[in-house]
Amino acid sequence: MILSPASTIERNHASGVWGRVALDALFRKTTTKHPERIALADEPNRASWTSGEPRSLTYAEADAEISRLAGLFKALGLTPDSVIGLQLPNTTDAVIIVLAALRAGLIVTPLPLVWRGREIADSLSMASAKAVITTDRLESAVAADWMRDAAVEVFGLRYVLGLGEDLPDGLVSLSAVLNEVGDEIPPADIVRGEKAADHLATLTWTIGASGKPLPVPRTHNHWVAAGLATMLESRIGDGAHIVLPYSVAGLAGIGSGLVPWLLSAGTLHLHHPENVASIARHANAVNADFVVVPGPLAKRVSDGLEGKTTLAAVWQAGAERSNDAISGRTVVDVTLIQEFAAMATRRAGETYAQDLPLARREGTGGISVAELKLDTPDGASSSGSGAASLLVRGAMVPDAAWPGAPSADWPDAADGYLRTRLIGLGDGKTISHLDINPFLDNSGLVGGISLDLAALDALYKGFEDLYDAAAFLGADPVLGTRLYTAIVAKPGASFDESAFETYLADAKVGLQALPSGYMAVDSIPRSDAGLVNRKALENRLQDLREAG
């Protein structure tokens, strides 16, 4: 499926950023050249947090599994451009499934691991998914139950498949299906010729203007451009050992981990981030050349690393940047502009995270993979210090909406730029701060997951002992932000935290919608238009913290 306008395709191909090589073709190229090189490796303690023993696969071994699974997808009747949903932890199995789906010509939509219930059902329905694959467990969470319950509401979903040994009724074991069909599965080679890389590869997710999940379609070429942004700034070499603690879902996991791995013909070490120290231990054990980490954790991970390992510090828009200096190693700051772009900036010796330049982010030969612009509310370019809307364009930025998504949710476009739902502060040359407008958008990011705060207000207020409630975000040194709830109890009622959490569990909300803390208030501050003043709530929480 090709959604990009012909003018976009022509311009990006002419620039040299876009080419003819799809992601699976990158993998096949390395398989031919280095069949015995280790391609994928699980974290040694995999069995402690999800099903399956840890595996290590050469390119040749992984390629054989990819081909067999791609053939199975075809045998199941999943035709090219069918959408397959994935909700999988960070394992070799997840990467193989992604590449197998792409080899079969499918469009992959990876769902955030914290989603459940309505979020899963809404996203799979909007994507018109024909199949979905999940796992039986992730730590103590029974992910398979979430998927089973959500899948019954998705019209047109033909297969609900699972990994692991403890799958509930309603899910079919993927490994059991593979064993049943045996080894003689016809290949699923898809012939798309010179336009293969212009076809859609994925639908990743952000939150649209309506507050609902919004799919962001990205082609193989979009992803190559996104991976180049990190590759060029970090100077990852051939055969690099890369440690990735992000799941293969979105710009952080795919753009900063999976694609640089494919471009470097390296070894991808999948990591489950149980704590900060474990990332450094894993990197040291495999002599990692490159480690992707959340920006707020970069300093702590760096302190535990041996050697000259390069760090990619991933920052969510709106998260406060740490002022901790990191010396003795290369650090590339990757700022996520929702799911539309990832701006990679190599630290230039001063070892601190830098402001984002508004100038073009250059690639090979002066080619722009992404660039930013600030616009004041009246549309004039910002040259002062005031807040302005953030616009983004470039070879990694998708410029066509998914047909199944509400058209009003897709960002406005002008001169090739997309108008994101972020606001920024700039001096005409750089952006010093990015945030989501708390009054207009009622949305936010926690750990890279978008939240519809207005919808959470209504959900929380539905608890029987509450007169009013509002969700808001508070600063956190690790995640950047955490979710909190301001509560106004009914007269004579006392707030029972345990009963409230049971109420949320019964509503089948995702883990990201569970508050990290509660703040009792006399009333919820609102504007004259009735919008919650979430900044006032955040400031009150900070005052309470400082007061002890």
N, C-alpha and C positions, 0 to 999 in steps of 0.2 A: 504494500500500500504506500503510495506516494502522496503526501499532503502538501509539501512545500510548493509554493508558487514557482512556475518555470523561471521567473526572473531571479528568484533567490538561488535556485539550483545553478543557473547559468553564471551568476556573479561569483558564487563560492567556488565553483569548479574553475572558473577563469583565474581566480586569485591563487589557486594551487593548494588551498587548505583542504577542500573537498576532493576526494578521489574516487576510485572504483573498488577499493578494498573494504569489504564488510568485516565485522568483528570476528566472525567465524573463520574468514579467510586469513586473518592475522594469526589465529591459533594454528591453522593447518600449515601455514608457512613455516612456523617454528617446529611443528611436528616433523615436517620433511627434513629440515636442516639439523635439528637436535632431538631426535626421537628418544634418546636415553636421558636427556636432561629432566630433572624433577620439575614438574609443572605446578602441582598443587600439594599442599601438606596441611593436615589438620593439627590443631593444638593437641599436645599429648594427653591432656585431661578431658578430652571431648566427652567421654562417657559419663563424666560427673555432672554435666549440665544439659546434655541431650542424648538421644539414642544413637547407638552405633559406635564401634571402636574407631580410634584415629587411623587415618589412611594417609599414605604418601604415594602419589602417582607420577610416573614419567609422562612426557607428552604423548608417547605412543600408547601407553595404557589409558590415559584420559581420552585420547582421540577415539579409541575403540569403544569406550563406554558412551561417549557422545554420539557416535554414529548409530550404535544400537538403540539408544533411547530416542534419537530423532526418528529412526525407522518405526519405533513403537508409536510415537505420536502420529505419524502418518497412517499407520495401520488402524489406529483408533478413529480415524476419520477427521483428524484435526488438519484442515487444509491451510495452505499459505494465507497469511493475514488473519487467521483466527487468533483470538486473544487468550492467553493462558495466565492465570493468576498464580502468584507464588507468595507464601508466607513462611519463610524458612530461616533457620538460624545460620550462623556463619560457619559453614562446613564445606568440604570438597564436594559433597553431594549437591549443594545449592549452586555452585559454580558450574558443575557439569550439566545440571538441569537447564540453567540459563543458556549455555552454549548449545545444548541439544535442541532447545526450542528455536533458537535462532537458525540453526542448521536446517530445521524443518520449515523455515520460513514463517514461524509464528511471531506474534507480537507479545512480549513479556511485560506483565504488569506486576512488579514486586510491591507487596503491601507492607507497611510498617509493622514491626513485630508487636507493637503495643495496641494495634487496632483489634477490635472484636465487635461482635453484634452488628449494629446498624451501620457502622463505618465500613465493615467488610461487605455487607450486603449492598449498600449504596454504591460503593466503588466498583464491585464486580458487575453490578447491573449497568452502571454508566459505561463501563468498558465493553459491555456485551460479551463477557468472558464465556468461553465454551468449556473450560476445564480449570481446575485449581489444584494446587499441590501444597500441602502443609506438613508439619511434623507432629509426632504424638505429644512431645513435651519440650519445654524450654525452662530449665530449672524446675521450679515447683508449679509453673503454669501449664495447664492442660490445653495446649493450643488446638489440638484436634477437635475438642468439644466446641470451641468457639467457632471453628470453621463449619462443622456439621450443622450447628444451630443457625448460622447465618446463611448457609448455602441453600437451605430449603426455600428461602425467599427470593432467590435469583432465577428469574425466568430464562430459559435457554441454556442453563449450565448443565452439561452432559456428564462430566466426570468430576468426582471429588476424590482425589488421590492423597495418600499419606505415606510418610516415611516413619519407620520405627516398628516396634514389636507390640505396642499396646494401643492399637487404634480402636476407637469406638465403632459401634454399628453405624453404617451409613458412609464410612470411608473405606475405600479399596486400597490395599497395600500395593504401592508401585513396584516393589521388589517381587511381590507374588505374581503380579501380571507379567513382569519380565521373565520370571521363571517358567510361567505357564506357556508363553509363546516360544520359549527356547532361543537358540542362537541364530536360527535362520530367519532373521528379520530383514526384509528388503530395505535397501538404503532409501533415505529421504532427501537425496540431493535435489536442491531447487535451482533451476537455471534462470537467472535474472539478468545475465549479461552485464553490460557496462553500467547499468543503473542499479546494481545490487545495493550499493551503499547509500542510495537515495531513499530506499524503502525504510519504513518505520521499524525500529528495533524494540522500543519500550514505550510504556506509559508509566511515568512516575507521578507522584502526587504532592499537591500543595493544597491550600485552601483558597477558594475563589471569593469574589466580592459578596456572594450570597451567604458565605459562611459554611458552604458545603465543600466536600472534597472536589478538587479540580484536577483532572488528568493532564499531564504535560507530555505531549508526544515528541519523541526524539528519534531521529534516524541514526543509522550506523555512522554516517559522516558527522552528525552533531556530536556523537560520543567521541569520535576520534579527535575532533577539535577540542573537546573538553579535556580529554586525556593529554593532549599536546600542551595545554596551558600549564599543567603541573609538570609534565616531562621537561619542557624547555626551561622552566625556572629552577627545577631541582637538579637537572642534568643527570638523570638516571641513566646508567650505563647498560650495555648488553648483559643479559643474564643476571640482572639484579635480584637480590632476595628482598622481597617486600612483605612487611607484616601489616595486616589489615584488620583492625578491630571493629570496623563498620560492616553491617550486613550489606549484601549486594542489592541495595535498594536506594536509588537516588544519586544525586551528584557526589555526595561524600564517598559512598562505597564504590560506585561504578566509575565516576569521573576521576577520582583521586586514587583509586586502588586497582580496580579490575582492568580498566583501559591502559593505564601505565604498565601494568603487568604484561598485557598483550603486546604493547608497542615495544617493550624492552626484551621480549622473549625470555622473561625471568621465571622465578619461582614465587608463587603466591602462598604465603603462610597465613591461614585463616585463624583469627583470634577471637575469643569470647571475653569481653572486658569485664571481668569480675571485680578487679581493683586496679589501681594505677601501677603498683609494683609488678603485677603479672605481665603487663605490656613490656616493660623493660627486660624482665627475665626472659620472656619469650624471644625478644629481639636479640638479646645477647647469646642465647642458646643456638640460634640459627645464623649468627653473624650477619644480621640484617644490614643491608645497604640503605634501606628506606623504610620509614615507619610513619603511618598515618595516625594522627592522634587528635582528639578534641583540643581546640586551642587553649582553653583554660587549664588543661593538664600538661601542656607541652613542657613547661619548666620542670615539673616533677618527674616526668618520664625522662627528660634529658639528663637529669641528675643521676638516674639509675642506669644509664646506658654506658657501655664500654666502647671505645673506638670512636670513629668519626661518622657514625650513622647519621644520615640526613633525616630531618623531621619535616613532615607536612602538617602544619597546625591548622585545623579546620575550625573556622569561626562562623557561627550563626549570626545573621543580621540582627542587631539589637543587643547582642551579648557584649558586656563590658570587656575590653581587651586588657589582658594582664600587662602590667608594666615590668614584670620580672625579666631581667636580662638573661639571655642564653648565649653562652660563649663556647667556643671550641668546636662548633659544628654548624653545618648549613641548615637554615630554617626557611621554609617557604610557607607563608601565610596564605591560606585558601579561604576566601570569604564567599559564602554561599548567598546568592541573591535569590532567595526562595529556591525554586527548582528551575529557574530560568538561566542562570549562569553561575560560574565559579571563578572568581577573580584570584589568580595566583600571583603573588608578589614575593620575590626573593629578598630577604633582609640584606641590606647593603652595609654590613660591617658593624653597625651600631647595636645589633643584637636585640633590638626591640621591635615589636609589631608596629608597622608603619601605617599611616593613613592611606586610603585607596586613591591612586591617581585618577583624575578624570580623563587623562589622555588615553590614546589607544593602547590596549594591551597587545604588544607586538608578538608575532610568531615568526617562523622562519621566513626570511626575505621581506620582513616588514608587513606581514599579513596579520590582520586583526582577527583573533579568535573571540574576543569580547571587548566591548568598550562601554563606558558609562557616561551619563550626562545628568546633571541636575537641572530641573525646571521649576521655576517659581510658580505659584498657583495660577498666575495670569498667562503662563506659557513662555515667558521670557527666560532666557538662560540665566541661571543664578551666578552672580559674580561677587556677591557679598557673603555675609555670614549667616544669613537666614535659612530656615528650613525649606526644603523643596522636594518635589516628587523625583524619584529615581527612575531614569530611563536606561535601558540596556539593549544592545544589539551586538551582532557578531556571528561568526561561523558556528558557535556552539549553541546559539540562542534559537529555539524553535519559534517559527513565526506563523504557525497554522494551528488552529484549535482542533481538538478531537471532535468528530461529528456528533458523538453521543453526549457531549457536555453542553450545559446551558451557554448559549452564545454570549449572554451578558456577562458571564464570569471570566471570559477570556480578556486579557489586558488590551487596552486600546493601543493602536499602532500609529506611528507618525514618523516618516522619513526612515523607515526601517527599524525604529526603536520600539520596544515594548514598554508601556508605562506600568511599572510594578506597583505593588501595594505597600512599598516602603517609602519612608521619607528620610531625608538626609540633611546633614549640616556640612557646608563646604565653604571654601574661601576662593573658589574660582579655579583652583588647581587640584585640590584634593578633597576627599570626603572624610571628615573626622569622626562621623557617627552615623549609623543607620538604625532605624527603628521602624516598627509598624505603628501606624497612627492609631492610638488607643481610643480616640473619640469616633472616628469615621468607620473603622474597620472591625472593631470588637474582636480582634484575633491576635494570636501571638504564637511564639515558638518556644517549645521546651524540649531540649535535647534534639533539636532538628525536626520535631514533629509539630505540625501546625495544629492549633486549637481554635475552635469556634467558641469564644468566651461568652457571647450572648446566649448561645444554646446551652452552655453550662449553667448560666444564671438561672434559666428556666428549669433546668433539671434539678439543681440544688434546692431551689425554692419550693419544689414539689414535695420535699420531705415534710412530714406531718407536723413536726415540732418547730418549723421555721416560719416566721412571718415574711422574711425577705433574705436574699442572699446574692452574692456576686463573686465571680471568679476574677482573680487578678494575678499578675506575675510579680515575683520578688527576686532580687538579685541572689545569685548563688555562685560561689567561687569555682565550683566544679562544672556544673551544667550551664552556667551563664545565667539561667533563670529557672525558677521552680514555680509550680502552680500552688496558689493559696486560695482560701475561701473566706470571705467576710460574711458573717452570719448575724442575723437579727432574730432572736428567739421570740416565739409567741408569748404573750403575757402569761406568767405562771408556769411556763414550760422550761425545762432544762435541756440543753443540747447533749445528746448521747452520741459520742463519736463512733462507737462500735455499731450502734443501730444505723447511723448514717451510712457507714461503709457497707453494711449489709444491704441497705436500700440501693446503693450504687451498683453493687454486685448483681442484685436482682434485675436492675435496668440493663445489664450486660454492656456497660460502657467499657471502653478500652482502658488499659493501665495508665495511659497518659492523662486521663480525666480524673484520676484519684488525687485529691489535694495532698500536698506535703505538710500542710498545717492549716490551722483555723484561727481567725481573729474575730472576736466578738466586738460588735459596734452597735451604737444606739440607732443608727440609720445608715442606709447606703447613699453616699454622695452621688448626685446626678446633676446633669446640665438642665437648662430650661427645656430642652427638647426631650428630656427623659433618658439620655444616654448616661451609662455608668461612668463616673470619673475614676477610672482605674489607677491613674497616676496618683490621685489623692490617697487611695488605699495603699498603694506601694509606699508612699512617703510616710504614712502612719505606721506601717509595719517596720520601716527603717527606724523611725523614732522610738518605737517600743524596743527594738533590738539595742539601740544605743543607750537606752535608759536601763537596760539590764533586766 
